[in-house]
Every structure is written in C-alpha cells, then in structure tokens.
Amino acid sequence: MALLVVEYTSGMSDRIEPIKNLPLHISLGVQDIQSKDGFGTLIALAHQQALNPAGLYHGGVIYMLCDVCAYSGLLSVLTVKEDAVTHDIHISVLRPVTEGSEVVYRSTIVKRGRSLCFIDVEATSSGKLIATARVTKSIISTI
C-alpha cells in the first residue's frame, strides 16, 4: 500500500507542475499552486497584466483562476486514468482588489460522483472575501 502512495505522490507532482508552469498562469501572477486531499490552493499577485482599465484586478482573471484552483484540488483525488474538464461555473465577485495585492484562492470538493464533481472556491485578499465560485467538472477517462 505504501508503494501506491509513493507512486500517487510522484504522479501528482507530474500533473500539478505543468499547471504551475503554464505561461498564461505565470503571466497572470500565479505564484504557487498546491493540491492535497481534494483541496486546492492557488496564490496570485494582482500585477499590471492582471488589471482592468480601471486599474483593478480583472474579473476575468478571477474567473479563470477560480477554475484553475478547482481543477488543482480535484487532481489530488483523480486516478491516473482520469482527468476533468469544466462543465459549468458560476462566479460572484464581491469586492475590488488593487494592484500589488496578494490573492489566495482555496477550493473544496463538495461532492464527487462518477462523472461529475462539484467544487466550491473562495478567493480572499488581505483576509477579505473577494469572490466565490461553484465549479462543476466533468470527469473523463484518459484511456
């Protein structure tokens, strides 16, 4: 059984690193992504490329990074023969974020079935809730 855990941990690293190193995510200020036991954490910096014309953190960036955080958390409970794609997403942006602020996204699996998974994401900055999301992922076979 311990051998499976080692293989799983190694596989997890192989699956999360490409997400961390995706040029799009880097360009939008993603600093770190973690995934463990169905929970995801993504940390991003609201820098110049991630701002809207009003000089505030762009809502589209929040939308996308909520989705990335949800996927990252889900990865920790998928088998090596499974992957997931976004089926549906609902985002509520609650307050603005200014340039230079750190934004922390946290995802939690609410319910996982055979073909769908429901995930909640909260985004905070300076300890204040800035956005919530409900993400539905379709679980697909990679075979």
C-alpha positions as protocol buffer text, in pm:
chain_id: "A"
residue {
  index: 1
  type: MET
  ca { x: 0 y: 0 z: 0 }
}
residue {
  index: 2
  type: ALA
  ca { x: 283 y: 244 z: 79 }
}
residue {
  index: 3
  type: LEU
  ca { x: 418 y: 191 z: -271 }
}
residue {
  index: 4
  type: LEU
  ca { x: 88 y: 315 z: -417 }
}
residue {
  index: 5
  type: VAL
  ca { x: 112 y: 631 z: -207 }
}
residue {
  index: 6
  type: VAL
  ca { x: 464 y: 698 z: -335 }
}
residue {
  index: 7
  type: GLU
  ca { x: 354 y: 642 z: -695 }
}
residue {
  index: 8
  type: TYR
  ca { x: 49 y: 862 z: -642 }
}
residue {
  index: 9
  type: THR
  ca { x: 254 y: 1144 z: -489 }
}
residue {
  index: 10
  type: SER
  ca { x: 502 y: 1127 z: -776 }
}
residue {
  index: 11
  type: GLY
  ca { x: 218 y: 1127 z: -1029 }
}
residue {
  index: 12
  type: MET
  ca { x: 59 y: 1423 z: -852 }
}
residue {
  index: 13
  type: SER
  ca { x: 376 y: 1627 z: -893 }
}
residue {
  index: 14
  type: ASP
  ca { x: 387 y: 1534 z: -1261 }
}
residue {
  index: 15
  type: ARG
  ca { x: 30 y: 1656 z: -1302 }
}
residue {
  index: 16
  type: ILE
  ca { x: 46 y: 1981 z: -1099 }
}
residue {
  index: 17
  type: GLU
  ca { x: 380 y: 2115 z: -1229 }
}
residue {
  index: 18
  type: PRO
  ca { x: 255 y: 2182 z: -1586 }
}
residue {
  index: 19
  type: ILE
  ca { x: -33 y: 2384 z: -1437 }
}
residue {
  index: 20
  type: LYS
  ca { x: 206 y: 2587 z: -1222 }
}
residue {
  index: 21
  type: ASN
  ca { x: 436 y: 2649 z: -1519 }
}
residue {
  index: 22
  type: LEU
  ca { x: 175 y: 2731 z: -1783 }
}
residue {
  index: 23
  type: PRO
  ca { x: 288 y: 3062 z: -1939 }
}
residue {
  index: 24
  type: LEU
  ca { x: -66 y: 3205 z: -1919 }
}
residue {
  index: 25
  type: HIS
  ca { x: -83 y: 3141 z: -1544 }
}
residue {
  index: 26
  type: ILE
  ca { x: 263 y: 3287 z: -1487 }
}
residue {
  index: 27
  type: SER
  ca { x: 172 y: 3597 z: -1690 }
}
residue {
  index: 28
  type: LEU
  ca { x: -134 y: 3650 z: -1470 }
}
residue {
  index: 29
  type: GLY
  ca { x: 70 y: 3647 z: -1149 }
}
residue {
  index: 30
  type: VAL
  ca { x: 27 y: 3290 z: -1025 }
}
residue {
  index: 31
  type: GLN
  ca { x: 293 y: 3235 z: -759 }
}
residue {
  index: 32
  type: ASP
  ca { x: 206 y: 2887 z: -630 }
}
residue {
  index: 33
  type: ILE
  ca { x: -47 y: 2605 z: -665 }
}
residue {
  index: 34
  type: GLN
  ca { x: -97 y: 2325 z: -413 }
}
residue {
  index: 35
  type: SER
  ca { x: -324 y: 2020 z: -423 }
}
residue {
  index: 36
  type: LYS
  ca { x: -390 y: 1773 z: -142 }
}
residue {
  index: 37
  type: ASP
  ca { x: -677 y: 1552 z: -29 }
}
residue {
  index: 38
  type: GLY
  ca { x: -934 y: 1722 z: -251 }
}
residue {
  index: 39
  type: PHE
  ca { x: -834 y: 2076 z: -153 }
}
residue {
  index: 40
  type: GLY
  ca { x: -658 y: 2323 z: -379 }
}
residue {
  index: 41
  type: THR
  ca { x: -474 y: 2645 z: -301 }
}
residue {
  index: 42
  type: LEU
  ca { x: -358 y: 2898 z: -558 }
}
residue {
  index: 43
  type: ILE
  ca { x: -171 y: 3219 z: -473 }
}
residue {
  index: 44
  type: ALA
  ca { x: -154 y: 3502 z: -725 }
}
residue {
  index: 45
  type: LEU
  ca { x: -29 y: 3859 z: -730 }
}
residue {
  index: 46
  type: ALA
  ca { x: -255 y: 4126 z: -879 }
}
residue {
  index: 47
  type: HIS
  ca { x: 7 y: 4286 z: -1104 }
}
residue {
  index: 48
  type: GLN
  ca { x: -12 y: 4510 z: -1414 }
}
residue {
  index: 49
  type: GLN
  ca { x: -100 y: 4235 z: -1666 }
}
residue {
  index: 50
  type: ALA
  ca { x: -393 y: 4121 z: -1449 }
}
residue {
  index: 51
  type: LEU
  ca { x: -562 y: 4461 z: -1417 }
}
residue {
  index: 52
  type: ASN
  ca { x: -865 y: 4603 z: -1599 }
}
residue {
  index: 53
  type: PRO
  ca { x: -874 y: 4956 z: -1749 }
}
residue {
  index: 54
  type: ALA
  ca { x: -986 y: 5094 z: -1410 }
}
residue {
  index: 55
  type: GLY
  ca { x: -658 y: 4968 z: -1259 }
}
residue {
  index: 56
  type: LEU
  ca { x: -825 y: 4694 z: -1054 }
}
residue {
  index: 57
  type: TYR
  ca { x: -783 y: 4315 z: -1061 }
}
residue {
  index: 58
  type: HIS
  ca { x: -971 y: 4194 z: -1369 }
}
residue {
  index: 59
  type: GLY
  ca { x: -1288 y: 3990 z: -1308 }
}
residue {
  index: 60
  type: GLY
  ca { x: -1195 y: 3758 z: -1595 }
}
residue {
  index: 61
  type: VAL
  ca { x: -869 y: 3673 z: -1418 }
}
residue {
  index: 62
  type: ILE
  ca { x: -1063 y: 3591 z: -1102 }
}
residue {
  index: 63
  type: TYR
  ca { x: -1298 y: 3371 z: -1305 }
}
residue {
  index: 64
  type: MET
  ca { x: -1012 y: 3182 z: -1469 }
}
residue {
  index: 65
  type: LEU
  ca { x: -806 y: 3134 z: -1154 }
}
residue {
  index: 66
  type: CYS
  ca { x: -1110 y: 3007 z: -961 }
}
residue {
  index: 67
  type: ASP
  ca { x: -1142 y: 2742 z: -1232 }
}
residue {
  index: 68
  type: VAL
  ca { x: -769 y: 2657 z: -1215 }
}
residue {
  index: 69
  type: CYS
  ca { x: -783 y: 2628 z: -836 }
}
residue {
  index: 70
  type: ALA
  ca { x: -1088 y: 2400 z: -856 }
}
residue {
  index: 71
  type: TYR
  ca { x: -912 y: 2176 z: -1108 }
}
residue {
  index: 72
  type: SER
  ca { x: -596 y: 2168 z: -898 }
}
residue {
  index: 73
  type: GLY
  ca { x: -782 y: 2050 z: -589 }
}
residue {
  index: 74
  type: LEU
  ca { x: -968 y: 1787 z: -789 }
}
residue {
  index: 75
  type: LEU
  ca { x: -643 y: 1650 z: -933 }
}
residue {
  index: 76
  type: SER
  ca { x: -547 y: 1516 z: -590 }
}
residue {
  index: 77
  type: VAL
  ca { x: -841 y: 1272 z: -591 }
}
residue {
  index: 78
  type: LEU
  ca { x: -839 y: 1165 z: -956 }
}
residue {
  index: 79
  type: THR
  ca { x: -678 y: 839 z: -1060 }
}
residue {
  index: 80
  type: VAL
  ca { x: -404 y: 837 z: -1323 }
}
residue {
  index: 81
  type: LYS
  ca { x: -671 y: 719 z: -1570 }
}
residue {
  index: 82
  type: GLU
  ca { x: -897 y: 1019 z: -1504 }
}
residue {
  index: 83
  type: ASP
  ca { x: -893 y: 1387 z: -1590 }
}
residue {
  index: 84
  type: ALA
  ca { x: -1154 y: 1662 z: -1572 }
}
residue {
  index: 85
  type: VAL
  ca { x: -1292 y: 1947 z: -1781 }
}
residue {
  index: 86
  type: THR
  ca { x: -1514 y: 2237 z: -1682 }
}
residue {
  index: 87
  type: HIS
  ca { x: -1881 y: 2158 z: -1722 }
}
residue {
  index: 88
  type: ASP
  ca { x: -2026 y: 2471 z: -1556 }
}
residue {
  index: 89
  type: ILE
  ca { x: -1903 y: 2764 z: -1349 }
}
residue {
  index: 90
  type: HIS
  ca { x: -2073 y: 3042 z: -1152 }
}
residue {
  index: 91
  type: ILE
  ca { x: -1870 y: 3327 z: -1004 }
}
residue {
  index: 92
  type: SER
  ca { x: -1970 y: 3613 z: -775 }
}
residue {
  index: 93
  type: VAL
  ca { x: -1714 y: 3893 z: -747 }
}
residue {
  index: 94
  type: LEU
  ca { x: -1777 y: 4069 z: -415 }
}
residue {
  index: 95
  type: ARG
  ca { x: -1514 y: 4342 z: -387 }
}
residue {
  index: 96
  type: PRO
  ca { x: -1231 y: 4501 z: -587 }
}
residue {
  index: 97
  type: VAL
  ca { x: -863 y: 4420 z: -548 }
}
residue {
  index: 98
  type: THR
  ca { x: -591 y: 4678 z: -606 }
}
residue {
  index: 99
  type: GLU
  ca { x: -259 y: 4637 z: -785 }
}
residue {
  index: 100
  type: GLY
  ca { x: 11 y: 4464 z: -583 }
}
residue {
  index: 101
  type: SER
  ca { x: -232 y: 4273 z: -362 }
}
residue {
  index: 102
  type: GLU
  ca { x: -190 y: 3901 z: -300 }
}
residue {
  index: 103
  type: VAL
  ca { x: -497 y: 3692 z: -379 }
}
residue {
  index: 104
  type: VAL
  ca { x: -542 y: 3346 z: -224 }
}
residue {
  index: 105
  type: TYR
  ca { x: -782 y: 3100 z: -387 }
}
residue {
  index: 106
  type: ARG
  ca { x: -897 y: 2791 z: -193 }
}
residue {
  index: 107
  type: SER
  ca { x: -1105 y: 2508 z: -336 }
}
residue {
  index: 108
  type: THR
  ca { x: -1304 y: 2239 z: -160 }
}
residue {
  index: 109
  type: ILE
  ca { x: -1477 y: 1941 z: -316 }
}
residue {
  index: 110
  type: VAL
  ca { x: -1844 y: 1946 z: -218 }
}
residue {
  index: 111
  type: LYS
  ca { x: -1948 y: 1622 z: -390 }
}
residue {
  index: 112
  type: ARG
  ca { x: -1779 y: 1387 z: -629 }
}
residue {
  index: 113
  type: GLY
  ca { x: -1974 y: 1136 z: -834 }
}
residue {
  index: 114
  type: ARG
  ca { x: -1867 y: 901 z: -1114 }
}
residue {
  index: 115
  type: SER
  ca { x: -1893 y: 1161 z: -1391 }
}
residue {
  index: 116
  type: LEU
  ca { x: -1936 y: 1499 z: -1218 }
}
residue {
  index: 117
  type: CYS
  ca { x: -1766 y: 1682 z: -933 }
}
residue {
  index: 118
  type: PHE
  ca { x: -1896 y: 1994 z: -757 }
}
residue {
  index: 119
  type: ILE
  ca { x: -1629 y: 2225 z: -616 }
}
residue {
  index: 120
  type: ASP
  ca { x: -1654 y: 2548 z: -416 }
}
residue {
  index: 121
  type: VAL
  ca { x: -1382 y: 2812 z: -441 }
}
residue {
  index: 122
  type: GLU
  ca { x: -1327 y: 3120 z: -224 }
}
residue {
  index: 123
  type: ALA
  ca { x: -1084 y: 3397 z: -318 }
}
residue {
  index: 124
  type: THR
  ca { x: -953 y: 3629 z: -48 }
}
residue {
  index: 125
  type: SER
  ca { x: -719 y: 3926 z: -33 }
}
residue {
  index: 126
  type: SER
  ca { x: -591 y: 4077 z: 292 }
}
residue {
  index: 127
  type: GLY
  ca { x: -821 y: 3838 z: 476 }
}
residue {
  index: 128
  type: LYS
  ca { x: -1132 y: 3969 z: 300 }
}
residue {
  index: 129
  type: LEU
  ca { x: -1354 y: 3759 z: 76 }
}
residue {
  index: 130
  type: ILE
  ca { x: -1337 y: 3895 z: -280 }
}
residue {
  index: 131
  type: ALA
  ca { x: -1511 y: 3620 z: -479 }
}
residue {
  index: 132
  type: THR
  ca { x: -1691 y: 3288 z: -451 }
}
residue {
  index: 133
  type: ALA
  ca { x: -1738 y: 3024 z: -718 }
}
residue {
  index: 134
  type: ARG
  ca { x: -1918 y: 2695 z: -773 }
}
residue {
  index: 135
  type: VAL
  ca { x: -1740 y: 2491 z: -1037 }
}
residue {
  index: 136
  type: THR
  ca { x: -1877 y: 2171 z: -1188 }
}
residue {
  index: 137
  type: LYS
  ca { x: -1620 y: 1944 z: -1353 }
}
residue {
  index: 138
  type: SER
  ca { x: -1695 y: 1653 z: -1586 }
}
residue {
  index: 139
  type: ILE
  ca { x: -1468 y: 1362 z: -1505 }
}
residue {
  index: 140
  type: ILE
  ca { x: -1333 y: 1195 z: -1817 }
}
residue {
  index: 141
  type: SER
  ca { x: -1132 y: 883 z: -1889 }
}
residue {
  index: 142
  type: THR
  ca { x: -781 y: 935 z: -2025 }
}
residue {
  index: 143
  type: ILE
  ca { x: -761 y: 581 z: -2166 }
}
